[in-house]
Amino acid sequence: MNIKQRRHAIASALAASALTPLVIARGHKIANIPELPLVVEDRLESFEKTKSAVAFLKQFGAYEDVQKVIDSKTIRAGKGKMRGKRYN
């Protein structure tokens, strides 16, 4: 991909993440999130335990979207499981 096209795609994706109707149309659960995009502190990167990261997401109301992803993960049918593509 060309550098100009890549930069344009990144800028378009960031701009689209700030529009609530587009985010909801993609299927994200964002009813409890105060604003889009959700900007948080750098201390999120310093978490070492998943429990603290989950508590942080629940505090901001973003865990509902994570739970949707966890619930939708299924085991693939057929021989793809043996070929390193186990989950959908």
Protein Blocks (a to p, Z undefined) as FASTA:
>chain_A
ZZklmmmmmmmmmmmmmpmklmmmnopacklpmbdcddddfklmmpmbfklmmmmmmmno
pmmmmmmmmmmpccdehjklmnopabZZ
